[in-house]
Amino acid sequence: MTKGAEELAVLTAVLAVEVETAAGARVVVPVVVPTVVVAVVR
């Protein structure tokens, strides 16, 4: 996995947390977290 992809995964996770905190959209985190985990494992 490239460093750029890792950074993108982290930014996506941070953005999802910010969105959840701001909007209370609890659907976002369960969708994004597994995606980030899979990306990091690869």
C-alpha positions as a Python dict, from the first residue, in 0.01 Angstrom:
ca = {
    (1, 'M'): (0, 0, 0),
    (2, 'T'): (134, 339, -93),
    (3, 'K'): (186, 620, 153),
    (4, 'G'): (-59, 834, -41),
    (5, 'A'): (-329, 570, -2),
    (6, 'E'): (-265, 547, 372),
    (7, 'E'): (-293, 924, 404),
    (8, 'L'): (-617, 919, 206),
    (9, 'A'): (-759, 649, 434),
    (10, 'V'): (-670, 852, 743),
    (11, 'L'): (-819, 1170, 598),
    (12, 'T'): (-1135, 980, 508),
    (13, 'A'): (-1164, 845, 862),
    (14, 'V'): (-1107, 1188, 1016),
    (15, 'L'): (-1361, 1345, 782),
    (16, 'A'): (-1617, 1077, 868),
    (17, 'V'): (-1571, 1142, 1240),
    (18, 'E'): (-1609, 1517, 1188),
    (19, 'V'): (-1924, 1464, 982),
    (20, 'E'): (-2068, 1230, 1242),
    (21, 'T'): (-1992, 1473, 1523),
    (22, 'A'): (-2138, 1771, 1339),
    (23, 'A'): (-2447, 1611, 1186),
    (24, 'G'): (-2502, 1313, 1416),
    (25, 'A'): (-2497, 1089, 1108),
    (26, 'R'): (-2418, 761, 1280),
    (27, 'V'): (-2444, 571, 953),
    (28, 'V'): (-2117, 718, 825),
    (29, 'V'): (-1875, 557, 1070),
    (30, 'P'): (-1994, 194, 1035),
    (31, 'V'): (-1954, 229, 658),
    (32, 'V'): (-1615, 402, 654),
    (33, 'V'): (-1432, 218, 932),
    (34, 'P'): (-1433, -129, 767),
    (35, 'T'): (-1325, 32, 440),
    (36, 'V'): (-1029, 199, 608),
    (37, 'V'): (-934, -118, 795),
    (38, 'V'): (-938, -323, 474),
    (39, 'A'): (-734, -57, 295),
    (40, 'V'): (-472, -46, 570),
    (41, 'V'): (-445, -425, 593),
    (42, 'R'): (-382, -445, 220),
}
